[in-house]
Amino acid sequence: MALGIKCLRLLHPAFCTYLTTLTRPASEISMKPVHGRQHDQRQYLAYPAMPVRQFATKKAKAKGKGQPQARVNINTALVEDIINLEEVDEEMKSVTEALQDNFNKTLNIRTAPGSLDHITVVTADGKLALNHIGQISMKSPQLILVNMASFPECTAAAIKAIRESGMNLNPEVEGTLIRVPIPKVTREHREMLVKLAKQSTNKAKENLRKVRTNAMNKLKKSKDKASEDTIRLVEKQISQMADDTVAELDRHLAAKTKELLG
């Protein structure tokens, strides 16, 4: 058979090529027309098919951008030996809760006694909450009193803390009694409160980034305990949790801004 093919190659190379293609799968063979006709019929020669790589066009790539990514929902119990995702989730939730607490206590149109509770006073014994060293009460809708009789040595520090609280308060002192006039509700005051709300939200996002970074660092230390695919999925889960929390923080800011501006 080999001798016969050799002879045919000498007589007609094109016919020899045809014979060799008979042993190839059909998927590997393509037909190419030959110029010229015989008996009014187009002639074809067989050639091995060449693999063709399909590249994504710019239009196809652009179409893919902006599309919602598939969400990850990992069973926390299956990866608990790598990282405690429930703990990470709680830490992220605490960031949101802290922002809400800050909004409720400090960013109100009408200042209430509880608005001063969070103010931190720097004393010789360290940082203390104002309501721990002074008795706060409402004298009238326009005046809050802070009685520093129990810690008179902290009066000056308390005044400084109230003034620098960012609440637009200008305290006055009478002995150990601090008088805190409540500012009128003006447009400027409302806008100032909105500015404080944005600052608090940005600080919350910074705290959230720290939680995310710490979680990612813990995950890196556990790379030897799981496959690369599993690590990637957990990373995506953590990033997804952080993104969801950022969206929630932004929703709280939007709601508070609407409340403050009226």
Secondary structure, DSSP 8 states (H G I E B T S, - for coil): -HHHHHHHHHH-HHHHHHHHHTTS-GGGEEEEEEEEEETTEEEEEEEE---------HHHHHHHTT---------GGGGTTT--HHHHHHHHHHHHHHHHHHHHHH--SS--GGGGTT-EEEETTEEEEHHHHSEEEEEETTEEEEE-TTSGGGHHHHHHHHHTSSS----EEETTEEEEE-----HHHHHHHHHHHHHHHHHHHHHHHHHHHHHHHHHHTTGGGS-HHHHHHHHHHHHHHHHHHHHHHHHHHHHHHHHHH-
